[in-house]
Amino acid sequence: MAFKLPELPYPKDALAPYLSAETLEYHHGKHHAAYVKKLNELIANSKYAEMPLEKIIATAGPGAIFNNAAQHWNHSFYWKSMKPRNGSKPSGKLATAITQAFGGVDQLKKAFNDAANNFFGSGWAWLVQKPDGSLAVDKTPDAENPLTRDERPLLTCDLWEHAYYIDYRNARPDYVEAFWNIVNWEFVASNLK
Ligand code: FE
């Protein structure tokens, strides 16, 4: 049972002008695809070959199998974290949880942007739900993700340069600011427990 590159949940040009079709072409079609291909090569004929992705992430420990498995999971989650801009906002239970944790959506954005923009190197910014139910911003280096930290991922932004270099060159803050226009709040809400 080999892992498969998931289809993007929208056409490649649907996130423009915030993310271009060229970025999605490379990021999904080359980078994400390479993690899936590498993962399948690494786990072929091993004890991981029939494991669900989450179990590989939980058990593999540091190394190439973890890195490629987690990058496959993180990218699959990232594509779903976005959708073509429709002006939607957090509502209901999600809006209440954001207000409780941060004071409001603007304060959440500020905390998330600060975390993303001050993070050195490659990694991921996350909105997570902690075991006590409260929300928090987290960041993880390289391929790591909140699953190994006992946190529930709600939203992620890829901070690797390959996520933004075509559209924003070195300007990560511009990319992170643009990201808010295409956040899929319905997906975020669906991840709440
Ligand atoms: Fe990426």
Residues whose N, C-alpha, C, O or C-beta is under 5 A from the ligand:
A	BS01	FE	D158 W160 A163
